[in-house]
Amino acid sequence: MNKKTLFIGTAFMLVLAFAAAVTLFQNQQPTKNTALTTQQMSALERGNAPIKGPRYAKVTIVEFFDPACKTCANFHSYMNDLVKKYPGKVKVLMRYAPLHQGSDQVVKLLEAAHLQGQFWPALELLFANQNAWTSNHVSQPDQAQSILAQLPLKPEQFIADFNSKDVENAVTKDIKDGQTLNVRATPEFFVNGKPMPSFGYEQLNQLVEQAIAEVY
C-alpha cells in the first residue's frame, strides 16, 4: 500500500468517525419535537394562574417568563396581538420562571397584584419600566414595588398577600413545574402541550396556527 492510498484511507476513516460522533451527539440532545410525558403534561398549567383571553378558548399558550427578562418584555406585545388575531380561539396562561437574581421576590409582587385583579397592569408597568428596577440582569424588588405603587392596590392587603403562603405556594409550584418541563431560559412557550421546535416569533405563530387548525 503506497503512502497516497494510506493517506486517503486514513482521511476516509476520520470522516466516518466524525460523522458518527456528530450523530451520537445529536441523538443525545433533548429535542423539543419530542412529545411531553404524562408528568410533564400535568405540569403545564396551574388552576389560578393569570390568563389573557377567554377561558373557553381551545388553544392555550403557556408562557414561562421572568419579569426581568428583556426578551419576555419584547414578546409581550406580540402575545397580546396573538390573542387579538384569533378572537375567542386563543388564550395565554402565564407561569413564573424567576431565573434572574432577585426575580423570585418580584414574581411574588406580581402574584400579590394578581390576587387583587391587577396582574396584567402590574406586568405592563414592570415591562415598561424594566430598566428602572433591574441592573446588570439583577432584579431590585424594592424598586419594582415602588413602581407598582401606581396601581389601585390596597397596600395592606398587597403586603399581606406578598408574605402569604398562597403566594409562596403559587410561585414554588411554577418553579417546580418549570423544572419538570426543563425550562432553562425565558420566555419558554408551549401551545396545547407542544413545545416550540425552535425559538422565534414566526415559529410561535406557526405552532398556534397548527393548533387552531387541529381543534377548530
BELZI-V307482 format. One record per backbone hydrogen bond with DSSP energy under -1.0 kcal/mol. CO is the residue of the C=O (numbers start at 0). NH is the residue of the N-H. If there is no record, write none. Layout:
co = [CO	CO]
nh = [NH	NH]
This chain:
co = [1	2	3	4	5	6	7	8	9	10	11	12	13	14	15	16	17	18	19	20	21	22	23	30	36	37	40	45	49	51	53	58	59	60	61	62	63	64	65	68	69	70	71	74	75	76	77	78	79	80	81	85	85	88	90	91	92	94	96	99	100	101	101	102	104	105	106	107	108	109	110	112	112	113	117	118	119	120	121	122	123	124	126	128	132	134	137	139	140	141	142	143	146	147	150	153	154	155	156	157	158	160	163	164	165	166	167	168	169	170	171	172	173	174	175	176	177	178	187	188	189	190	193	199	200	201	202	203	204	205	206	207	208	209	210	211]
nh = [5	6	7	8	9	10	11	12	13	14	15	16	17	18	19	20	21	22	23	24	25	26	27	33	40	41	43	48	93	91	56	90	191	92	189	94	187	96	68	72	73	74	75	78	79	80	81	82	83	84	85	88	89	58	60	51	62	64	98	102	138	104	105	106	108	109	110	111	112	113	114	115	117	116	121	122	123	124	125	126	127	128	129	131	139	137	134	143	144	145	146	147	149	150	152	157	158	159	160	161	162	163	167	168	169	170	171	172	173	174	175	176	177	178	179	180	182	181	63	195	61	193	190	203	204	205	206	207	208	209	210	211	212	213	214	215]
